[in-house]
Amino acid sequence: MDLIACEDTRRVAPLLAAHAIRTPTLSYFEHNEERRAPDLVERMRRGARIALVTDAGTPAISDPGFRLVRETLDAGIRVGAIPGPSAVIAALSIGRIAYRPFHVRGLSVLETCLAPERIESARA
């Protein structure tokens, strides 16, 4: 990687240090993504490899990144994701689909008797 765009560079720094990663970082968060995305896409057009790291959520789902992913794809640049526990979330995070709001509902074994009511309430 040539650059790591981070939601919070202060939070990512200890993780990078723990793995001896010395790649430069740049802040990329909700309040600067409109300004930063075009610059990052231009850097990628010129050949830079850029990673996007968020604090706790999946980039572009519950954290900044949708604009960057969309603009990168529009520029014809390939986007990849490192999946966490859900392949669905990883796929959504690198797609062109406008998915906001997006809800994931799981039913535990104890809730199966309430499943029809919960499914109906989720449709609303």
Short mmCIF file of the C-alpha atoms (twelve columns), coordinates in Angstrom:
data_MODEL
# 
_entry.id   MODEL 
# 
loop_
_atom_site.group_PDB 
_atom_site.id 
_atom_site.type_symbol 
_atom_site.label_atom_id 
_atom_site.label_alt_id 
_atom_site.label_comp_id 
_atom_site.label_asym_id 
_atom_site.label_seq_id 
_atom_site.Cartn_x 
_atom_site.Cartn_y 
_atom_site.Cartn_z 
_atom_site.pdbx_PDB_model_num 
ATOM 1   C CA . MET A 1   0.000   0.000   0.000   1 
ATOM 2   C CA . ASP A 2   1.096   3.520   -0.758  1 
ATOM 3   C CA . LEU A 3   -1.359  5.259   1.576   1 
ATOM 4   C CA . ILE A 4   -3.895  4.323   4.238   1 
ATOM 5   C CA . ALA A 5   -6.967  6.562   4.473   1 
ATOM 6   C CA . CYS A 6   -8.210  6.314   8.067   1 
ATOM 7   C CA . GLU A 7   -11.383 7.372   9.812   1 
ATOM 8   C CA . ASP A 8   -9.166  8.282   12.773  1 
ATOM 9   C CA . THR A 9   -5.407  8.167   12.304  1 
ATOM 10  C CA . ARG A 10  -4.889  8.182   16.087  1 
ATOM 11  C CA . ARG A 11  -6.826  4.937   16.493  1 
ATOM 12  C CA . VAL A 12  -5.137  3.183   13.574  1 
ATOM 13  C CA . ALA A 13  -1.589  4.188   14.588  1 
ATOM 14  C CA . PRO A 14  -1.228  1.600   17.418  1 
ATOM 15  C CA . LEU A 15  -2.456  -1.209  15.138  1 
ATOM 16  C CA . LEU A 16  -0.025  -0.241  12.394  1 
ATOM 17  C CA . ALA A 17  2.839   0.091   14.893  1 
ATOM 18  C CA . ALA A 18  2.088   -3.332  16.373  1 
ATOM 19  C CA . HIS A 19  2.605   -4.864  12.923  1 
ATOM 20  C CA . ALA A 20  5.559   -2.654  11.933  1 
ATOM 21  C CA . ILE A 21  3.541   -1.059  9.120   1 
ATOM 22  C CA . ARG A 22  5.034   2.282   8.183   1 
ATOM 23  C CA . THR A 23  2.670   3.236   5.360   1 
ATOM 24  C CA . PRO A 24  1.684   6.918   5.501   1 
ATOM 25  C CA . THR A 25  -1.831  7.666   6.753   1 
ATOM 26  C CA . LEU A 26  -4.350  10.346  5.867   1 
ATOM 27  C CA . SER A 27  -7.557  11.236  7.694   1 
ATOM 28  C CA . TYR A 28  -10.768 10.309  5.848   1 
ATOM 29  C CA . PHE A 29  -13.951 10.783  7.845   1 
ATOM 30  C CA . GLU A 30  -17.542 11.947  7.528   1 
ATOM 31  C CA . HIS A 31  -16.718 15.655  7.525   1 
ATOM 32  C CA . ASN A 32  -13.900 15.598  4.955   1 
ATOM 33  C CA . GLU A 33  -14.826 12.728  2.617   1 
ATOM 34  C CA . GLU A 34  -16.499 15.002  0.052   1 
ATOM 35  C CA . ARG A 35  -13.253 16.955  -0.258  1 
ATOM 36  C CA . ARG A 36  -10.849 14.013  0.056   1 
ATOM 37  C CA . ALA A 37  -12.498 11.436  -2.251  1 
ATOM 38  C CA . PRO A 38  -11.633 13.146  -5.579  1 
ATOM 39  C CA . ASP A 39  -7.991  13.537  -4.527  1 
ATOM 40  C CA . LEU A 40  -7.723  9.892   -3.491  1 
ATOM 41  C CA . VAL A 41  -9.316  8.732   -6.757  1 
ATOM 42  C CA . GLU A 42  -6.854  10.869  -8.726  1 
ATOM 43  C CA . ARG A 43  -3.964  9.338   -6.809  1 
ATOM 44  C CA . MET A 44  -5.283  5.863   -7.667  1 
ATOM 45  C CA . ARG A 45  -5.618  6.857   -11.338 1 
ATOM 46  C CA . ARG A 46  -1.909  7.671   -11.232 1 
ATOM 47  C CA . GLY A 47  -1.202  4.193   -9.829  1 
ATOM 48  C CA . ALA A 48  -1.307  4.640   -6.055  1 
ATOM 49  C CA . ARG A 49  -2.641  1.748   -4.000  1 
ATOM 50  C CA . ILE A 50  -4.821  3.091   -1.192  1 
ATOM 51  C CA . ALA A 51  -6.449  1.243   1.700   1 
ATOM 52  C CA . LEU A 52  -9.435  2.557   3.645   1 
ATOM 53  C CA . VAL A 53  -9.570  1.703   7.349   1 
ATOM 54  C CA . THR A 54  -12.410 2.635   9.680   1 
ATOM 55  C CA . ASP A 55  -12.666 2.510   13.457  1 
ATOM 56  C CA . ALA A 56  -15.180 -0.214  14.170  1 
ATOM 57  C CA . GLY A 57  -17.697 -0.570  11.357  1 
ATOM 58  C CA . THR A 58  -17.403 -1.675  7.775   1 
ATOM 59  C CA . PRO A 59  -16.269 1.094   5.437   1 
ATOM 60  C CA . ALA A 60  -19.197 2.425   3.406   1 
ATOM 61  C CA . ILE A 61  -21.787 0.620   5.552   1 
ATOM 62  C CA . SER A 62  -21.702 2.184   9.002   1 
ATOM 63  C CA . ASP A 63  -18.596 4.306   8.474   1 
ATOM 64  C CA . PRO A 64  -17.323 6.722   5.812   1 
ATOM 65  C CA . GLY A 65  -16.406 5.272   2.464   1 
ATOM 66  C CA . PHE A 66  -19.457 4.989   0.202   1 
ATOM 67  C CA . ARG A 67  -18.485 8.122   -1.753  1 
ATOM 68  C CA . LEU A 68  -14.891 6.923   -2.193  1 
ATOM 69  C CA . VAL A 69  -15.968 3.452   -3.329  1 
ATOM 70  C CA . ARG A 70  -18.518 4.855   -5.786  1 
ATOM 71  C CA . GLU A 71  -16.095 7.412   -7.266  1 
ATOM 72  C CA . THR A 72  -13.331 4.808   -7.500  1 
ATOM 73  C CA . LEU A 73  -15.608 2.374   -9.355  1 
ATOM 74  C CA . ASP A 74  -16.859 5.189   -11.619 1 
ATOM 75  C CA . ALA A 75  -13.218 5.872   -12.543 1 
ATOM 76  C CA . GLY A 76  -12.853 2.245   -13.646 1 
ATOM 77  C CA . ILE A 77  -10.569 1.333   -10.763 1 
ATOM 78  C CA . ARG A 78  -10.999 -2.051  -9.117  1 
ATOM 79  C CA . VAL A 79  -12.084 -2.085  -5.463  1 
ATOM 80  C CA . GLY A 80  -11.613 -5.010  -3.083  1 
ATOM 81  C CA . ALA A 81  -12.717 -5.749  0.466   1 
ATOM 82  C CA . ILE A 82  -11.208 -7.773  3.263   1 
ATOM 83  C CA . PRO A 83  -14.296 -9.517  4.620   1 
ATOM 84  C CA . GLY A 84  -15.162 -9.792  8.255   1 
ATOM 85  C CA . PRO A 85  -17.812 -12.161 9.603   1 
ATOM 86  C CA . SER A 86  -20.327 -11.394 6.836   1 
ATOM 87  C CA . ALA A 87  -19.690 -11.812 3.124   1 
ATOM 88  C CA . VAL A 88  -22.923 -9.912  2.418   1 
ATOM 89  C CA . ILE A 89  -21.622 -6.819  4.200   1 
ATOM 90  C CA . ALA A 90  -18.240 -7.080  2.451   1 
ATOM 91  C CA . ALA A 91  -19.969 -7.330  -0.949  1 
ATOM 92  C CA . LEU A 92  -22.242 -4.368  -0.217  1 
ATOM 93  C CA . SER A 93  -19.304 -2.249  0.924   1 
ATOM 94  C CA . ILE A 94  -17.601 -2.427  -2.488  1 
ATOM 95  C CA . GLY A 95  -20.665 -2.240  -4.721  1 
ATOM 96  C CA . ARG A 96  -22.515 0.561   -6.444  1 
ATOM 97  C CA . ILE A 97  -25.796 -0.156  -4.687  1 
ATOM 98  C CA . ALA A 98  -27.213 2.677   -2.605  1 
ATOM 99  C CA . TYR A 99  -28.239 0.632   0.399   1 
ATOM 100 C CA . ARG A 100 -29.040 3.216   3.036   1 
ATOM 101 C CA . PRO A 101 -30.811 2.381   5.190   1 
ATOM 102 C CA . PHE A 102 -29.679 -1.232  5.356   1 
ATOM 103 C CA . HIS A 103 -30.875 -3.580  8.086   1 
ATOM 104 C CA . VAL A 104 -29.733 -7.071  9.011   1 
ATOM 105 C CA . ARG A 105 -32.087 -9.045  11.182  1 
ATOM 106 C CA . GLY A 106 -31.206 -12.365 12.713  1 
ATOM 107 C CA . LEU A 107 -33.507 -14.625 14.647  1 
ATOM 108 C CA . SER A 108 -32.213 -16.679 17.518  1 
ATOM 109 C CA . VAL A 109 -33.649 -20.054 18.424  1 
ATOM 110 C CA . LEU A 110 -35.489 -18.482 21.371  1 
ATOM 111 C CA . GLU A 111 -37.220 -16.015 19.053  1 
ATOM 112 C CA . THR A 112 -38.555 -18.522 16.534  1 
ATOM 113 C CA . CYS A 113 -42.045 -18.414 18.010  1 
ATOM 114 C CA . LEU A 114 -42.070 -14.647 17.357  1 
ATOM 115 C CA . ALA A 115 -40.589 -14.923 13.865  1 
ATOM 116 C CA . PRO A 116 -43.752 -14.152 11.832  1 
ATOM 117 C CA . GLU A 117 -44.497 -11.039 13.887  1 
ATOM 118 C CA . ARG A 118 -40.876 -9.841  13.698  1 
ATOM 119 C CA . ILE A 119 -40.725 -10.391 9.962   1 
ATOM 120 C CA . GLU A 120 -43.922 -8.391  9.486   1 
ATOM 121 C CA . SER A 121 -42.625 -5.547  11.697  1 
ATOM 122 C CA . ALA A 122 -39.337 -5.489  9.741   1 
ATOM 123 C CA . ARG A 123 -41.267 -4.965  6.503   1 
ATOM 124 C CA . ALA A 124 -42.746 -1.720  7.818   1 
# 
